[in-house]
Amino acid sequence: MSDMTGITASEIGLRAHVVPKETDRKDAKLRQACADFESIFIYFVLKSARKSIPENGLLESSHESKIYKSMLDEQMAQSVAKGGGMGLGQLLYEKLTDQVAK
């Protein structure tokens, strides 16, 4: 059955399934924010761990190498967080959704 706009009822039903609900969008944003937080946390852990290692004369400690190491730490943190991380993001997500549900 078609109305004046030329859109059939089945097309309207399909569009309703394609467009995510507002709660689904908010849930996805919350999950992403928790994963991003975990990535940042892991980055600072790696950065602090790197600072604890004494520098030796074997490798040059230039400004460029410090930037490279910082970029490496950032990428490693993002990879760890994407792969499930330490569970901090999931724990944070669960706690926040529990608080919102109350």
N, C-alpha and C positions, 0 to 999 in steps of 0.2 A: 504494500500500500504506500502511496506517495502523496505528500501534501503539495501545496502551492510552490514550495521552494525546490522541489525535485529531489529531495532527500528521502530515502526510504526508511522505514522504521528499523530495519536490520542495520543500516549504516549508522543510525543514531546509537544503537546498542553497541556496535563495534567501537565507536568513538568514546563511549563511556568507559570501555575497558582499556583503551589506549591511554587516556589521560589519567595519571595517577591521582589518587585522592590527596587532599591537603595533608592529612595525617601521615601518609606514606612519604610525602616530600619532606615533612618536618623530621620524620624518623630517619630518613636518609641523610639529611643535613646534620642531625645529631650524631649519627654514626661516623660521618666524615670528620666532624669536629673532634670527636673523641680519638679517632685514628690520628688526626693531625697533632693533637696534644701529645699522644704517645710518641709520635715521631720526634717532636721537639724535645721531649723529656729524654729520649734515647740519645739525641744529638748532644745534649748537655752532659750526659753521663760519659759519652765517648770523648767529648772535649776535655772534661775534667780528668779522665783517665790518661789522655795524651799528655796533659800538663804534668802529670805525676812522673812521667818517664824522663829521666835526665838526658839532656842532649849531649852527644859525644862529638868528637872532632871528625868522626868518620864521614858523616854526610853534612853537607853545607846547610846551614839554617838561615836561608834567605827569606825575604819577604814573600817571594813567589812560592817557595816551598810551604810556607805557613798557610798561604791562600789555598794551595792545592790540598793540603792536609785537612783544612776546614771543609772544603768542598767534598772531599772523600768521606769525612765523618757525616756530613749532611746526607749524602747519597746512601751510605750504609744505614743510617738511622731510618730513612724512608723505606729502604728495602726490608729491614727487620720489621718495621711496623706493618708493612703490606703483607708480609708472610705470617702474620698472626702476632708478631711482637712478643712482649713479655706478659700480655694479658691485661695490661694497665688500661688500654683503650676499652676493652670489653667490660672490665670491672666498672670503669667510670660510666659507660653507657648504661649498664644495668642499674647502678645507683641513681643516675639521673632520671631514668624512665620510672623507677620505683617512686621517686619523689614527685614526679609529675602526676602519676596515677593516684596518689593519695589526696 
